[in-house]
Amino acid sequence: MSYHVVRTKTNLRRSFRITLGLREGYASAATVHALDEVATEAHRWMKERAERGQPFLTGSFRQETLVYTWRGAKGGADAPEPSAVFHGEVSVAYQPDLSDDEAKSLLGELAARLGERFRQTRVYLCCRDETWIIQAEGQASPRVAEEQRS
């Protein structure tokens, strides 16, 4: 078998990532979701968009361990926490005309859907060389709550 380079409109690499915890909230006894639940929800989002003829992002999921704490935390966070990481690249074959802003918007839409479905206060996103956090309205992380009490 031999291979050849597939000609595409662009060959610009546009990587992205969404990271969210699998534990609802911050208590160690809270519900912990399985990675396949998150992958199934992301796939549902992709299929819904595809059925409407709208662009979507595809990628892979992996499970990692999120380790964190914050200053002044009494006993720190209930970390480590299992987390889901969705990562991929905007497809040069199937989405070559998707602008960076459109890719970031799609990433934000999927992150918000996953965050809401799996009851996460914050979800962390990266696209190309940018990174940002989305936070559920009316929710504060324990670190922020601790700082506000001080």
N, C-alpha and C positions, 0 to 999 in steps of 0.2 A: 504494500500500500504506500502511496506517496501523497504528500500534502503540498498545498500551495497557499500563499497569503490571500485572504479574502479582501477584495477591495471594498473599502467603506468610505463614507463621506468625510469622516474624521477618525483620527486614531488617538485623540486626546483622552487621557485617562482621567476619569472623574469618579473617584472613590467616595463612598459614603458609609456611615455607621450610625446605628441607633443602639443605645445601651439602656436597659431598664431592669430594675430588680424583679425578682420572681416572688418576693415576699410582700404581702399586702401590709403596708405600713412599716413601723419600726419595731414592733414587739416581737421577741423571739418566738412566741407561741402563735403568731399569726399564720394564716393560710399561706402555703408556698405552692406556687403553680409549677407545672411541668413545662419544660421547653417545648414539647410538641403541642401544647395548648397555644402557646404564643405563635408558633409557626403556622398552625391551622388558622388562627385569626388573621395573620398577615396574608396568607394564601387566599382567604375569603375576600379580603380587601382587594387584592390583585385581580381576582376573577370578577368581582363586581365592576371594577373600572374597565376591564377588558370587554365585558359584555356591553358596556355603554360606549365602547369605542374610544375610551379615554386612556391617556398614557399611565403607566405604572412603573414601579421599580421592582426588579427581581434581585434576589441575593441568597445568601446562606445564613443559617442560624448556627450559633455555637453557644454552649453554656460556659460561663466563666464564674469566678468568685470575686465579688466586689468587696474590697476591704476599705473601710473608712472610719474616721472618728472626727471629732471637732474639739477645738479648745474649750475648756471650761465644762466639758461634758462630765456629768457625774457618772463615772463608770463607762463613758464612751457610748458609742452606738452598739446595737446588737449585731455587729459585724463579726465575721464575714457573712456575706449574703450571696446566695446564688443569683446570678443575673443572666439575662438573655442578651446576646449581641447579634443584631442583624447587620450584615455587611455585604457590600457589593460594589458594583460600578455601573454607571449609566451605560447601557448597551450601545456600543458603536454600530452594531448591526441593526438593532430594532428601534432605538430611540435617538438617532444621530441629530435630529433637529430640536431635541429638548434643550431649552436654555438652562443655564445654571440656576436662575431664579425659579424656573418651573420645577427643576429637580429638588431644590430646597423646599419648595412648597409641598411637593408630594411627600418628601421625607417628613416634614412637619405634620402633615395630615395623618400619615401612618403612625407616627410616634404618638400623636394625641389619641388616636383610636386605641392603640395598645396600652397606653397609660391609663385611659379611662377603663378599659375592659379588665385590666389587671390591677386596678386600684393603686396606682403609683402617684406619689406626690410630685416627683420630678422624673423627667426622661432626658437623657443626654444625647445630643446629636452632633455629627461631624459631616461635613461635605467639602471635598477638596481640602483647602487649607483653612477652613472656618470651623469653629465649634460653638455651640450654644446649648442652653438648657431651656426646656419648657416646664412650667409648673402649673399644677391644677389651681384654678381660681379658688381663693379663700383658704388655701392650704399653706402651711408653713412647715418647713423641715424642723426637726427638733433643735438643730443648731441655731436657726433663726429664732425660734421660740425661746431658747436659752439666752441668746443675746438680748432679746427684748425684755426679759425678766431682770437682767443685770442692770 
